[in-house]
């Protein structure tokens, strides 16, 4: 697998979390998310405990709180959906600041916000402590289908290239006096999207031909193997194991 490149989500540092093999961190995050989703929503204290666990991981990884919070903005659409639930979900009503809200809707909103935020935070920490190329190696080590790994690899490699192409097309439009200001300009934007698709498709054909001419047979070469010791697996398992203990206590108190 060829060389990757640093992404804005990644934060370079020398920490015990950064040093863990990527596949151990992938398994740890997956286990943590499964435990969080399995926790009853009534165990409010359990979600606070999960947040403390993630804060401890962030501190160990030397990831600042501001860095983490800025990247949590990606969940804003889910937050907006959650805020609508107390108004649209039928059921028992309760007054909050003079406004009648649905009790099932409030619980549903809390469920979405708490579990969604914790899941996104865990994913951000994974991305902040693991390079994209290392993540691909970790997925390969976990025996993910090779074709899926290759697709993800090309998405990472050429996502920025396609974005730059779209940016150049936008600059070209503006340099000719075009500004999208209403529905009547949607046709131009649709043509831009079509042209971008054609250029991306043709680029993919050229890249594929170049790969075939260099001996590509359907699998990518692996330049290094991501191995892990038992001690590294144990360190990675600390997060989901602690979360599982909290979850079990949450079920007993819910």
Secondary structure as the mmCIF struct_conf table of DSSP 4:
data_model
#
loop_
_struct_conf.conf_type_id
_struct_conf.id
_struct_conf.beg_label_comp_id
_struct_conf.beg_label_asym_id
_struct_conf.beg_label_seq_id
_struct_conf.end_label_comp_id
_struct_conf.end_label_asym_id
_struct_conf.end_label_seq_id
TURN_TY1_P TURN_TY1_P1 UNK A 8 UNK A 9
HELX_RH_AL_P HELX_RH_AL_P1 UNK A 16 UNK A 19
BEND BEND1 UNK A 20 UNK A 20
HELX_RH_AL_P HELX_RH_AL_P2 UNK A 22 UNK A 38
BEND BEND2 UNK A 39 UNK A 39
TURN_TY1_P TURN_TY1_P2 UNK A 41 UNK A 42
HELX_RH_AL_P HELX_RH_AL_P3 UNK A 44 UNK A 60
TURN_TY1_P TURN_TY1_P3 UNK A 61 UNK A 62
HELX_RH_AL_P HELX_RH_AL_P4 UNK A 65 UNK A 71
HELX_RH_3T_P HELX_RH_3T_P1 UNK A 72 UNK A 75
HELX_RH_AL_P HELX_RH_AL_P5 UNK A 76 UNK A 88
BEND BEND3 UNK A 89 UNK A 89
BEND BEND4 UNK A 91 UNK A 91
STRN STRN1 UNK A 93 UNK A 96
TURN_TY1_P TURN_TY1_P4 UNK A 97 UNK A 98
STRN STRN2 UNK A 99 UNK A 102
HELX_RH_AL_P HELX_RH_AL_P6 UNK A 103 UNK A 129
BEND BEND5 UNK A 130 UNK A 130
HELX_RH_AL_P HELX_RH_AL_P7 UNK A 132 UNK A 141
TURN_TY1_P TURN_TY1_P5 UNK A 142 UNK A 143
HELX_RH_AL_P HELX_RH_AL_P8 UNK A 146 UNK A 175
TURN_TY1_P TURN_TY1_P6 UNK A 176 UNK A 177
BEND BEND6 UNK A 182 UNK A 182
HELX_RH_3T_P HELX_RH_3T_P2 UNK A 183 UNK A 185
HELX_RH_AL_P HELX_RH_AL_P9 UNK A 186 UNK A 213
TURN_TY1_P TURN_TY1_P7 UNK A 214 UNK A 215
BEND BEND7 UNK A 218 UNK A 218
HELX_LH_PP_P HELX_LH_PP_P1 UNK A 220 UNK A 222
BEND BEND8 UNK A 223 UNK A 224
HELX_RH_AL_P HELX_RH_AL_P10 UNK A 230 UNK A 253
#
